[in-house]
Structure formats: structure tokens, C-alpha cells
Amino acid sequence: MTTEPQFESANRTGGDLEHGVDSKLASFNLNSIPLLIQVLTEVKRKSSIDEKAYSTADVANASSTAYGHVERDLKARHVTFIALGGNLGVGLFLGIGRALRSSGPISLFLGYAIASTVGFLMMMSLGEMAAWLPVPGAIPQFCARYVDDALGFAVGWNTWFTAVITLCAEISAVCSIIQFWSGAENVSVAVWIVICIVVLLALNILAVSVYGEAEFVCAIIKLCGIIGLLLTALCIDLGGVPGQPRLGFHYWKTDGMKEYIASGAQGRFLGFFYTLVNASFSLGGIETVVVAAGEAENPRRNIPRAIKRVFWRLLFFFAIASLALGLICPSDHPKLLGGSSDSNAESPWVIAVKLAGIKALPSIINALVLVAGISAGNSYVFMGTRYLYALAQNGQAPRLFLRCTGKGIPIWALLVTMSISLLTFMSMGSSSSVVFQWFQNLTTVSTLYTWISICVAYLRFHSALKAQNIDRASLPFSFPLQPYSTYGTLAYLCTVVFFNGFDYIAGGWSTPGFITSYIGFPLFFSFFLFWKIVKRTRWIPSVEADLLTGKAELDAIEWPQKQPRNFVEKLWLKFI
């Protein structure tokens, strides 16, 4: 990989400036003092601009040589499959069971379908910004450029917090899933936690291409797995399993919309609303593909294509999967997460297959869920590391986190991110399922704050394009319903955030539940106000929003176009 073209213009600029300074100083005399002051002022101004552009230019040269830099080693297939299967973790396979138990199959399907639609609209907003300027970390940088540096600081630390706590949730869930196999319950949970941490560290410390290959393989496994589950659900529902009756919409008729907390229509509505909160955890992390934009080859082509594929991920993995699950799994089964057997909860997919009498599949499905948990944990390690790296680039975290290995890994950012995973050892004192629920509450609201910040940043980005006379037709990627879709998404997200802990108030006071549901609010705004007061930041007017720094360097790179050698390669290149 070569990055020299990015420095050529900078070197020419520096050379031209030096030549200009020399020519002016050659004719220096006492009457030239004002001219000298003018020249020195211009030198200082140019140096400041060059330094700023250098610090936020193309990611391959984002930091000084003293710290090293990350590499653009994620190929098109990596980015495509990260978009399709990255962060598809235990939320869909295990956490969804709690929503099914509390709300019923109809509410589950409606809630996940609506949440998936909102997630898609949010990704369209983020996709426009990322395709315009693909930088590492992305989200905090967009907030700092287009809204307020204080918002960039707040959302940067919030997204890092979300990533590391969700990492803990995934590891905790993996430990819970392992209990499915006989003999595993006799092994200390600490053993499984250590194994998970070592595996995740190994996948992220070698090179970004290793992370990409791991996600590529895991995404293929998850894609094949979810397609297999959907086909299996269809066979079970239509009575295709020998000795089993046709289910049809039986569970929709008996427990379609369950009452939750209250009774009657109010209770059914609260049950439906609970699925919106639960789905937010399952959908968390769909923005990983944008975080990877700063280390992707040819981001102008690969990022827009990958973002468009998020639609199919949300449709098949969440909307259709929640529909299929509600058809084949009873919502009152005690093994569902949050049921009477919460200490050894099982995936609702495993429960449905067991009830259908298919003996071979439960272990296969549990292995799939295990792969999904490890893969999602891998993605969150990557996200947390890059968010911390982006904060250091913005001067909002110690510059130590800019330090990269020879393979382009932000080593100290990685080690600090991984150190937080030690919180998962709390699973030794409580049920893994209980600890998973604590982490799920914490990460749900943090994810929603990040999404809200993305919407706010996009609205300012949209306004800045108009104020600076940049035609939307020049964007590498655009969504036709903007900015109205973002306004609607923002209103929805604010509503869910405000009421996300309603069951811990209306359903009987729970101090731990209330704290984990709302602790994100004071944390987020404490970060915001701290940076606002200390740095005296201001709301950035649309005409001053930084839309261009680092863009020219990226545009100057010419990425080689791969030519297909046969029909199969032609189809593959169209897909990725």
C-alpha cells in the first residue's frame, strides 16, 4: 500500500512557501519591516493550516511519525460483510427472548420492524457524512466538525463507553450460552471469561486485516446460520417436522400482544413499547461499518455500497427473524431470558427446535450463537479502540492513544479498551444472565444517545452543505428523504430514551434497574458541559462548519480498479 501521493501537495506547498519567503527576504531593508511581519504571519497561518490538515487528513497519515498510523487494509469484501453481519451478536439470539416473554409475538414483530426502520434511516444519515469524509472513529469527528467540539467530546467518550460495556455484555452472554453443554456448568465462569478475552485480544492486536478476515468468516457463518434458522422455522411452522402439528399463527392467537405491567389496552401498549427498547440493544453496533471507513480501501466506493446493504441486514436479521421466532416459540416458556429459569436461560431458537423434537440442531444453533457472541465482541473491541484513537486525534484524550504498532494497531487504545472487559468477572458473583441484563440496560441508552448525536450532526451537516453552496448531487452517497427522515428519527429516539426505564418505575421501583436505564443521561451531559466550560467551545455556524479538511488528500488517491477475469468474479465484484 502506498500513501506518498497524499504528501506531494503538502511538500509542494511547503517548498513554494519557502521559496516565496526567501525571495521576499532577499530584498530586505529597514523599510521592509512591515513586509517581514506580514510574511512571518503568513508562515504561521500556513503552518497552522497544514498542521490541522495533517492531523485530520487521510487516516493512513493521521498521526505524526512519532506515533505511527493506522492502515487502510480493510478490503471491499471485509467492509461488505461487516455491514451485513458485523455486531450481529447475542441480542438477536438470546436477548430477544426477554422481549418475546414480556410482550408476545405480535408486539415483538412490530417493535423490531419499527426499530429496524429507524436504524436504517439513522444509517442513511450517517452514510452521507461517512461517504463524504471517511475518517477513523467518524461519529465524534462529525459532531466536533459540524455541531460543537463539546458534543464531539461527549459522544466520543459515550460511544467508547457503549463499545466497552457492550463488549462485557457479549462476553457475559457467551458464558451463559456455554452453560448449555453438559459439564460446562462445572467449570468456573472465570475460565470462559479469560478464554474470550485472550481470543478477542489476539484477533485485534495483530493487524486490522486479521480483524477483517475474522469478521468476514464469522459473517458468512452468521449469514448461513440465520438463513438456515429461517428455513427451519418455516418447516416447523408449516408442520414439516415428522410427528409435529402445523403451528401456523397459533402463538399469535393465544399470546399475540401480551399485557405488561398494566392490564387491557394500556398493558398491551406497554408490552409493545418494551420491544422498542429491547430492539435498540439488538440493533446496537450497526454503525460499525462507518467506524471501519477510516481503514477501508477505496472508501468512496466501498462505504456507500456497504451502507446500502444494511437494509437487507435489518430486514432479514431483525424484522423477518422476529416474525419467524414468534411463530415457533411460545412466549411463556420458562427457559426464556427473564423467565423462571433465568439462571440458565436458553436462546428462543434453541427452545423452538427442542420443542419440535429436532435432536441434532440445538447444539448447532448454540454454536452459532457462540460464534455470534465472539464475533460481536470482536467488533466492539475494534470500535472501542478506534473511538479512543479518534478522541486522541481530536485532542480530547491523551496522545498516548495515538501510538500505533508497525501493523497500524492503536496499541494503547486497544489495551485500555480490553482492560474494561475485566468487569465481566462480575459474572462469578451473580448469574451470567443477570449480569447480561445489567449490561444490556447500560448499553441500550448509551446506543440511543449516540444515534441522537448522529442525527443532530447530520442536520448540521445538511445545513452546512446548503450554507456553503455545496450541491447534494456532488455527494458520493445521498438519501432522497433528507432531512425530513432525520427529523422523524430524532423524535422517535428522544421518546424511547426518555421512557426507556418505565418498567422500573411503573412496574415497581427498582433502584438497580432505574440507575442502569438512566445513568447515561447525567454521564453524557457531564461530558458535554465539562468540555464546554473548560474549552469554552461554541455552537458552530453552518457557514463555518469544517466540511473540507482532509477531503482533498483522500480525493487525490487513485485506487486501482479490479477487473473480473471470469463470470463468477464479475458477480462477486458486483456483490461486494
C-alpha positions as CSV (number, residue, x, y, z in Angstrom):
1,M,0.0,0.0,0.0
2,T,1.3,3.5,-0.9
3,T,0.4,6.8,0.7
4,E,3.1,9.1,-0.8
5,P,0.6,10.9,-3.1
6,Q,-1.0,12.5,0.0
7,F,2.2,14.3,0.9
8,E,3.2,15.6,-2.5
9,S,0.8,18.6,-2.5
10,A,1.9,19.4,1.1
11,N,5.5,19.2,0.1
12,R,5.0,21.4,-2.9
13,T,3.1,23.9,-0.8
14,G,5.9,24.0,1.8
15,G,8.5,24.4,-1.0
16,D,6.6,27.2,-2.7
17,L,6.1,29.0,0.5
18,E,9.8,28.7,1.4
19,H,10.8,30.0,-2.0
20,G,8.4,32.9,-1.6
21,V,9.8,33.8,1.8
22,D,13.4,33.6,0.5
23,S,12.6,35.9,-2.4
24,K,11.0,38.5,-0.2
25,L,13.8,38.4,2.4
26,A,16.4,38.9,-0.3
27,S,15.4,42.5,-0.8
28,F,15.1,43.2,2.9
29,N,15.9,46.6,4.3
30,L,14.7,48.8,7.2
31,N,11.6,49.9,5.2
32,S,10.7,46.2,4.8
33,I,9.9,45.5,8.4
34,P,6.1,45.7,7.8
35,L,6.6,43.3,4.9
36,L,8.6,40.9,7.1
37,I,5.9,40.9,9.8
38,Q,3.3,40.1,7.1
39,V,5.4,37.3,5.7
40,L,6.0,35.8,9.1
41,T,2.3,36.0,9.9
42,E,1.6,34.2,6.7
43,V,4.1,31.5,7.5
44,K,2.5,31.0,10.9
45,R,-1.0,30.9,9.4
46,K,0.1,28.3,6.7
47,S,1.8,26.2,9.3
48,S,-1.3,26.1,11.4
49,I,-3.5,25.1,8.5
50,D,-1.0,22.4,7.4
51,E,-0.9,21.0,10.9
52,K,-4.6,20.9,11.2
53,A,-4.9,19.2,7.8
54,Y,-2.2,16.8,8.6
55,S,-3.8,15.8,11.9
56,T,-7.2,15.0,10.2
57,A,-6.1,14.1,6.7
58,D,-6.4,10.6,5.3
59,V,-6.3,8.0,8.0
60,A,-3.2,6.4,6.6
61,N,-1.2,9.5,7.7
62,A,-3.4,10.7,10.5
63,S,-0.8,10.9,13.2
64,S,2.8,12.0,13.3
65,T,5.6,9.6,12.6
66,A,6.4,9.6,16.3
67,Y,3.2,7.7,17.0
68,G,2.8,5.7,13.8
69,H,-0.5,5.5,12.0
70,V,-3.4,3.1,11.2
71,E,-3.6,1.4,7.8
72,R,-6.2,1.1,5.1
73,D,-6.1,-2.7,4.9
74,L,-9.9,-3.5,5.1
75,K,-10.8,-4.8,1.6
76,A,-14.2,-4.4,-0.1
77,R,-15.3,-7.9,1.0
78,H,-14.4,-7.1,4.6
79,V,-16.4,-3.9,4.6
80,T,-19.4,-5.6,2.9
81,F,-19.6,-8.4,5.3
82,I,-19.0,-6.2,8.3
83,A,-22.1,-4.3,7.1
84,L,-24.1,-7.5,6.7
85,G,-23.0,-9.4,9.8
86,G,-20.8,-7.3,12.0
87,N,-22.1,-6.8,15.5
88,L,-24.9,-9.3,14.9
89,G,-24.5,-10.8,18.4
90,V,-26.4,-12.3,21.2
91,G,-29.1,-9.6,21.2
92,L,-30.9,-11.4,18.3
93,F,-30.3,-14.9,19.6
94,L,-30.6,-14.5,23.4
95,G,-31.7,-11.0,24.4
96,I,-34.7,-11.2,22.1
97,G,-36.2,-13.9,24.3
98,R,-36.9,-11.4,27.1
99,A,-39.0,-9.2,24.7
100,L,-40.9,-12.3,23.5
101,R,-41.6,-13.4,27.1
102,S,-42.8,-9.9,28.2
103,S,-44.6,-8.7,25.1
104,G,-45.8,-11.6,22.9
105,P,-45.0,-12.4,19.2
106,I,-47.1,-9.7,17.5
107,S,-45.6,-6.9,19.7
108,L,-42.1,-8.5,19.1
109,F,-42.5,-8.3,15.3
110,L,-44.0,-4.8,15.3
111,G,-41.4,-3.5,17.7
112,Y,-38.4,-5.0,15.8
113,A,-39.8,-3.9,12.4
114,I,-40.2,-0.3,13.6
115,A,-36.8,-0.2,15.3
116,S,-35.2,-1.6,12.2
117,T,-36.8,1.1,10.1
118,V,-35.4,3.8,12.4
119,G,-32.0,2.1,12.4
120,F,-32.0,2.2,8.6
121,L,-32.9,5.9,8.5
122,M,-30.2,6.7,11.0
123,M,-27.7,4.8,8.9
124,M,-28.7,6.8,5.8
125,S,-27.8,10.0,7.7
126,L,-24.5,8.6,8.9
127,G,-23.8,7.1,5.5
128,E,-23.9,10.5,3.8
129,M,-21.4,12.0,6.2
130,A,-19.1,9.0,6.1
131,A,-19.1,8.7,2.3
132,W,-18.2,12.5,2.1
133,L,-15.4,12.2,4.6
134,P,-14.4,8.7,5.8
135,V,-12.2,9.3,8.9
136,P,-11.3,6.9,11.8
137,G,-13.9,7.0,14.6
138,A,-16.1,9.1,12.4
139,I,-19.0,9.9,14.7
140,P,-17.2,12.1,17.3
141,Q,-15.3,13.8,14.5
142,F,-18.5,14.6,12.7
143,C,-20.1,16.1,15.8
144,A,-17.0,18.2,16.5
145,R,-16.8,19.4,12.9
146,Y,-20.4,20.3,12.3
147,V,-22.0,20.9,15.7
148,D,-19.8,21.7,18.7
149,D,-16.5,20.4,19.9
150,A,-18.1,19.7,23.2
151,L,-20.6,17.4,21.5
152,G,-17.7,15.6,19.8
153,F,-16.1,15.1,23.2
154,A,-19.3,13.8,24.8
155,V,-20.3,11.5,22.0
156,G,-16.8,10.2,21.6
157,W,-16.5,9.1,25.2
158,N,-20.1,7.9,25.2
159,T,-19.5,5.7,22.1
160,W,-16.4,4.3,23.7
161,F,-18.3,3.6,26.9
162,T,-21.0,1.9,24.8
163,A,-18.5,-0.2,23.0
164,V,-16.7,-1.5,26.1
165,I,-19.9,-2.1,28.1
166,T,-21.4,-4.0,25.2
167,L,-18.2,-6.0,24.9
168,C,-18.8,-7.0,28.5
169,A,-22.4,-7.9,27.7
170,E,-21.3,-10.1,24.8
171,I,-18.7,-11.9,26.9
172,S,-21.2,-12.4,29.7
173,A,-23.8,-13.8,27.3
174,V,-21.2,-16.2,25.8
175,C,-20.5,-17.5,29.3
176,S,-24.2,-18.0,29.7
177,I,-24.6,-19.8,26.4
178,I,-21.7,-22.2,27.2
179,Q,-23.7,-23.5,30.2
180,F,-25.9,-25.2,27.6
181,W,-23.5,-28.1,27.1
182,S,-23.3,-30.7,29.9
183,G,-20.2,-30.4,32.0
184,A,-19.7,-26.7,31.3
185,E,-21.6,-25.7,34.5
186,N,-18.8,-27.4,36.5
187,V,-16.2,-25.2,35.0
188,S,-15.6,-21.8,36.7
189,V,-17.0,-18.9,34.7
190,A,-13.6,-17.2,35.1
191,V,-12.1,-19.7,32.8
192,W,-14.5,-18.9,30.0
193,I,-14.1,-15.2,30.5
194,V,-10.3,-15.5,30.3
195,I,-10.5,-17.5,27.1
196,C,-12.8,-15.0,25.5
197,I,-10.6,-12.0,26.4
198,V,-7.5,-13.7,25.1
199,V,-9.1,-14.7,21.8
200,L,-10.5,-11.1,21.3
201,L,-7.2,-9.6,22.1
202,A,-5.4,-11.8,19.7
203,L,-7.8,-11.0,16.8
204,N,-7.3,-7.3,17.3
205,I,-3.6,-6.9,18.2
206,L,-2.0,-8.4,15.1
207,A,-3.3,-6.3,12.2
208,V,-6.6,-4.8,11.0
209,S,-6.6,-7.3,8.2
210,V,-6.8,-10.1,10.8
211,Y,-9.8,-8.4,12.3
212,G,-11.3,-8.1,8.8
213,E,-10.7,-11.7,7.9
214,A,-12.2,-12.9,11.3
215,E,-15.3,-10.8,10.7
216,F,-15.5,-12.0,7.1
217,V,-15.6,-15.6,8.1
218,C,-17.9,-15.1,11.1
219,A,-20.3,-13.0,9.0
220,I,-20.5,-15.8,6.5
221,I,-21.2,-18.3,9.3
222,K,-23.9,-16.0,10.7
223,L,-25.5,-15.3,7.3
224,C,-25.7,-19.1,6.6
225,G,-26.9,-19.7,10.1
226,I,-29.7,-17.1,10.1
227,I,-30.9,-18.3,6.6
228,G,-30.9,-21.9,8.0
229,L,-32.9,-20.8,11.0
230,L,-35.5,-19.0,8.9
231,L,-35.9,-22.2,6.7
232,T,-36.1,-24.3,9.8
233,A,-38.7,-22.0,11.3
234,L,-40.7,-22.3,8.1
235,C,-40.6,-26.1,8.2
236,I,-41.6,-26.2,11.9
237,D,-44.4,-23.7,11.4
238,L,-45.9,-25.5,8.4
239,G,-45.7,-28.9,10.0
240,G,-42.8,-30.2,8.0
241,V,-41.2,-31.9,11.0
242,P,-42.4,-35.6,11.3
243,G,-44.8,-36.1,14.3
244,Q,-45.3,-32.4,14.8
245,P,-48.5,-30.5,14.1
246,R,-48.8,-27.4,11.9
247,L,-48.4,-24.3,14.1
248,G,-49.4,-21.6,11.7
249,F,-50.2,-18.4,13.7
250,H,-51.2,-20.4,16.8
251,Y,-49.0,-18.4,19.2
252,W,-50.2,-15.1,17.6
253,K,-53.8,-16.1,18.5
254,T,-53.0,-17.2,22.1
255,D,-50.4,-14.6,23.2
256,G,-50.2,-12.1,20.4
257,M,-49.9,-8.9,22.3
258,K,-49.3,-9.7,26.0
259,E,-50.2,-7.3,28.8
260,Y,-47.1,-5.9,30.5
261,I,-47.3,-4.1,33.9
262,A,-50.8,-2.8,33.3
263,S,-53.9,-4.5,32.0
264,G,-56.1,-4.1,28.9
265,A,-55.1,-1.9,26.0
266,Q,-52.6,0.1,28.2
267,G,-50.8,-3.1,29.2
268,R,-50.6,-4.3,25.6
269,F,-49.2,-0.9,24.5
270,L,-46.6,-1.0,27.3
271,G,-45.6,-4.5,26.1
272,F,-45.2,-3.2,22.6
273,F,-43.1,-0.2,23.8
274,Y,-40.9,-2.6,25.7
275,T,-39.9,-4.3,22.5
276,L,-38.7,-0.9,21.1
277,V,-36.3,-0.6,24.0
278,N,-35.2,-4.2,23.7
279,A,-34.6,-3.9,19.9
280,S,-32.4,-0.9,20.5
281,F,-29.9,-3.2,22.1
282,S,-30.1,-5.8,19.4
283,L,-29.5,-3.2,16.7
284,G,-26.7,-1.5,18.5
285,G,-23.5,-1.5,16.6
286,I,-24.9,-1.3,13.1
287,E,-22.7,1.8,12.7
288,T,-19.5,-0.4,12.8
289,V,-19.2,-0.2,9.0
290,V,-18.8,3.6,9.3
291,V,-16.2,3.2,12.1
292,A,-14.3,1.0,9.7
293,A,-14.4,3.6,7.0
294,G,-11.2,5.2,8.2
295,E,-9.3,1.9,7.5
296,A,-11.1,0.8,4.3
297,E,-9.7,0.6,0.8
298,N,-11.4,2.9,-1.7
299,P,-14.0,4.3,0.8
300,R,-15.7,6.4,-1.8
301,R,-16.9,3.2,-3.5
302,N,-17.0,0.6,-0.7
303,I,-18.7,2.6,2.1
304,P,-21.8,3.7,0.2
305,R,-22.2,0.1,-1.2
306,A,-21.9,-1.4,2.3
307,I,-24.3,1.1,3.9
308,K,-27.0,0.2,1.3
309,R,-26.7,-3.4,2.3
310,V,-27.6,-2.5,5.9
311,F,-31.2,-2.5,4.7
312,W,-31.1,-6.2,3.9
313,R,-29.4,-7.0,7.2
314,L,-32.1,-5.2,9.1
315,L,-34.9,-6.8,7.0
316,F,-33.7,-10.4,7.3
317,F,-31.8,-10.5,10.6
318,F,-34.3,-8.5,12.6
319,A,-37.7,-7.9,11.0
320,I,-38.2,-11.3,9.4
321,A,-36.3,-13.2,12.1
322,S,-38.5,-11.7,14.8
323,L,-41.6,-12.7,12.8
324,A,-40.4,-16.3,12.4
325,L,-39.4,-16.6,16.0
326,G,-42.8,-15.5,17.2
327,L,-44.4,-18.3,15.1
328,I,-42.5,-21.2,16.6
329,C,-41.5,-20.3,20.2
330,P,-44.1,-19.9,23.0
331,S,-43.7,-16.7,24.9
332,D,-44.4,-18.4,28.3
333,H,-41.5,-20.9,28.2
334,P,-39.5,-20.9,31.5
335,K,-36.2,-21.1,29.8
336,L,-36.6,-17.7,28.0
337,L,-34.4,-14.9,29.3
338,G,-36.2,-13.3,32.3
339,G,-38.3,-16.5,32.9
340,S,-38.4,-18.7,36.0
341,S,-35.2,-20.5,34.9
342,D,-33.3,-17.2,34.3
343,S,-30.1,-18.6,35.8
344,N,-29.6,-21.0,32.8
345,A,-31.6,-19.1,30.1
346,E,-31.5,-20.5,26.6
347,S,-31.9,-19.0,23.1
348,P,-35.5,-19.0,22.0
349,W,-34.3,-20.6,18.7
350,V,-32.9,-23.5,20.7
351,I,-36.2,-23.8,22.7
352,A,-38.2,-23.9,19.5
353,V,-36.1,-26.6,17.9
354,K,-36.2,-28.7,21.1
355,L,-40.0,-28.4,21.2
356,A,-40.1,-29.6,17.6
357,G,-38.1,-32.7,18.6
358,I,-35.1,-32.0,16.2
359,K,-32.3,-33.5,18.3
360,A,-29.2,-32.5,16.3
361,L,-30.0,-28.8,15.9
362,P,-29.9,-27.4,19.4
363,S,-26.1,-27.8,19.7
364,I,-25.6,-26.4,16.2
365,I,-27.7,-23.4,17.0
366,N,-25.9,-22.8,20.3
367,A,-22.6,-23.0,18.5
368,L,-23.9,-20.4,16.0
369,V,-24.9,-18.1,18.9
370,L,-21.5,-18.6,20.4
371,V,-19.8,-17.6,17.2
372,A,-22.1,-14.6,17.0
373,G,-21.2,-13.5,20.5
374,I,-17.5,-13.8,19.9
375,S,-17.8,-12.0,16.6
376,A,-19.8,-9.2,18.1
377,G,-17.3,-8.9,20.9
378,N,-14.5,-8.7,18.3
379,S,-16.4,-5.8,16.6
380,Y,-16.8,-3.9,19.8
381,V,-13.1,-4.2,20.6
382,F,-12.4,-2.7,17.2
383,M,-15.0,0.0,17.7
384,G,-13.8,1.0,21.2
385,T,-10.2,1.1,20.1
386,R,-10.9,3.3,17.1
387,Y,-13.2,5.7,19.1
388,L,-10.4,6.2,21.6
389,Y,-7.9,6.7,18.8
390,A,-10.3,9.3,17.2
391,L,-10.6,11.1,20.5
392,A,-6.8,11.4,20.8
393,Q,-6.7,12.7,17.2
394,N,-9.2,15.4,18.2
395,G,-7.1,16.3,21.3
396,Q,-9.9,15.0,23.6
397,A,-7.9,12.1,25.0
398,P,-4.2,11.6,25.9
399,R,-2.0,11.5,22.8
400,L,-0.7,8.2,24.1
401,F,-3.7,6.6,22.5
402,L,-2.3,7.6,19.1
403,R,0.6,5.2,19.4
404,C,0.3,2.5,16.7
405,T,2.2,-0.7,16.1
406,G,4.1,-1.3,12.9
407,K,0.9,-3.1,11.6
408,G,-1.2,0.0,12.3
409,I,-2.9,-1.1,15.6
410,P,-3.5,1.7,18.1
411,I,-1.9,-0.4,20.8
412,W,-2.6,1.6,24.0
413,A,-6.2,2.4,22.9
414,L,-6.6,-1.4,22.4
415,L,-5.2,-2.4,25.8
416,V,-7.2,0.2,27.7
417,T,-10.4,-0.9,25.9
418,M,-9.7,-4.6,26.6
419,S,-9.0,-3.8,30.3
420,I,-12.6,-2.8,30.8
421,S,-13.7,-6.3,29.8
422,L,-12.4,-7.4,33.2
423,L,-15.8,-6.1,34.6
424,T,-17.2,-9.3,33.2
425,F,-15.8,-11.2,36.1
426,M,-18.9,-9.9,38.0
427,S,-20.5,-13.0,36.4
428,M,-18.7,-15.0,39.0
429,G,-20.8,-13.4,41.8
430,S,-24.1,-13.4,40.0
431,S,-25.9,-15.4,37.3
432,S,-24.4,-14.6,33.9
433,S,-28.0,-13.9,32.6
434,V,-28.5,-11.3,35.4
435,V,-25.2,-9.6,34.6
436,F,-26.1,-9.7,30.9
437,Q,-29.3,-7.8,31.7
438,W,-27.4,-5.1,33.7
439,F,-25.0,-4.6,30.7
440,Q,-27.9,-4.6,28.3
441,N,-29.7,-1.8,30.2
442,L,-26.5,0.3,30.3
443,T,-25.7,-0.1,26.6
444,T,-29.2,0.4,25.3
445,V,-29.5,4.0,26.4
446,S,-25.9,4.8,25.5
447,T,-26.5,3.5,22.0
448,L,-29.6,5.7,21.7
449,Y,-27.6,8.8,22.8
450,T,-25.0,8.1,20.1
451,W,-27.8,7.7,17.5
452,I,-29.3,11.0,18.6
453,S,-25.9,12.7,18.3
454,I,-25.6,11.3,14.7
455,C,-29.0,12.8,13.8
456,V,-28.0,16.2,15.3
457,A,-24.7,16.1,13.4
458,Y,-26.4,15.2,10.2
459,L,-28.9,18.1,10.4
460,R,-26.0,20.5,10.9
461,F,-24.1,18.8,8.0
462,H,-27.1,19.2,5.8
463,S,-27.4,22.8,6.8
464,A,-23.7,23.4,6.2
465,L,-23.9,22.0,2.7
466,K,-26.6,24.5,1.9
467,A,-24.8,27.4,3.6
468,Q,-21.6,26.7,1.8
469,N,-23.2,26.2,-1.6
470,I,-22.2,22.5,-2.0
471,D,-24.6,20.7,-4.2
472,R,-26.0,17.5,-2.8
473,A,-25.6,16.0,-6.2
474,S,-21.8,16.1,-5.6
475,L,-22.2,13.7,-2.6
476,P,-20.8,10.2,-3.2
477,F,-24.0,8.9,-1.4
478,S,-27.3,10.6,-0.6
479,F,-30.7,9.6,0.6
480,P,-33.8,11.2,-1.0
481,L,-35.9,11.7,2.1
482,Q,-33.4,14.0,3.9
483,P,-33.6,16.0,6.1
484,Y,-37.2,15.0,7.0
485,S,-36.4,11.4,7.7
486,T,-33.7,12.5,10.2
487,Y,-36.2,14.8,12.0
488,G,-38.6,11.9,12.4
489,T,-35.8,9.6,13.5
490,L,-34.6,12.1,16.1
491,A,-38.1,12.5,17.6
492,Y,-38.5,8.7,17.9
493,L,-35.1,8.2,19.5
494,C,-35.7,11.0,22.1
495,T,-39.1,9.4,23.0
496,V,-37.5,6.0,23.6
497,V,-34.6,7.4,25.6
498,F,-37.0,9.4,27.9
499,F,-39.2,6.4,28.6
500,N,-36.7,3.5,28.3
501,G,-36.8,2.8,32.1
502,F,-40.6,3.0,32.5
503,D,-40.9,-0.6,33.7
504,Y,-38.6,0.0,36.7
505,I,-40.9,2.9,37.8
506,A,-44.5,1.9,36.8
507,G,-43.8,-1.8,37.3
508,G,-42.5,-1.4,40.8
509,W,-39.5,0.6,41.9
510,S,-36.1,-1.0,41.2
511,T,-33.0,1.1,42.1
512,P,-30.5,-1.0,40.1
513,G,-32.9,-1.0,37.0
514,F,-33.5,2.7,37.2
515,I,-29.8,3.5,37.6
516,T,-28.7,1.3,34.6
517,S,-31.6,2.8,32.5
518,Y,-30.9,6.5,33.2
519,I,-27.2,6.7,34.3
520,G,-26.3,7.6,30.7
521,F,-28.2,10.9,30.8
522,P,-26.0,12.6,33.6
523,L,-22.8,11.0,32.2
524,F,-23.4,12.2,28.7
525,F,-24.2,15.8,29.7
526,S,-21.5,15.9,32.3
527,F,-19.0,15.2,29.5
528,F,-20.6,17.8,27.3
529,L,-20.7,20.5,30.0
530,F,-17.2,19.7,31.2
531,W,-15.6,20.3,27.7
532,K,-17.9,23.2,27.0
533,I,-16.8,25.0,30.2
534,V,-13.1,24.1,30.2
535,K,-12.5,24.8,26.5
536,R,-15.2,27.5,26.0
537,T,-16.4,25.9,22.9
538,R,-19.2,27.3,20.8
539,W,-22.0,26.2,18.5
540,I,-20.5,26.1,15.0
541,P,-22.4,28.2,12.5
542,S,-23.3,26.4,9.3
543,V,-21.0,28.6,7.2
544,E,-18.1,27.8,9.4
545,A,-18.6,24.0,9.6
546,D,-15.5,22.1,8.5
547,L,-16.6,20.1,5.5
548,L,-13.3,20.1,3.6
549,T,-10.3,19.5,5.9
550,G,-8.7,16.2,4.8
551,K,-11.0,15.6,1.9
552,A,-8.6,16.8,-0.8
553,E,-5.9,14.3,0.4
554,L,-8.4,11.5,0.2
555,D,-9.7,12.5,-3.2
556,A,-6.1,12.6,-4.6
557,I,-5.6,8.9,-4.0
558,E,-6.2,6.8,-7.1
559,W,-7.5,3.4,-6.1
560,P,-6.9,0.5,-8.6
561,Q,-10.0,-0.9,-10.2
562,K,-10.2,-4.7,-10.2
563,Q,-11.1,-6.2,-13.5
564,P,-13.0,-9.5,-13.3
565,R,-11.4,-12.4,-15.1
566,N,-14.5,-14.5,-15.5
567,F,-18.3,-14.5,-14.9
568,V,-18.0,-15.7,-11.3
569,E,-15.6,-12.9,-10.4
570,K,-17.9,-10.4,-12.2
571,L,-20.8,-11.5,-10.0
572,W,-18.6,-11.3,-6.8
573,L,-17.4,-7.8,-7.6
574,K,-21.0,-6.7,-8.1
575,F,-21.9,-8.1,-4.7
576,I,-19.1,-6.6,-2.7
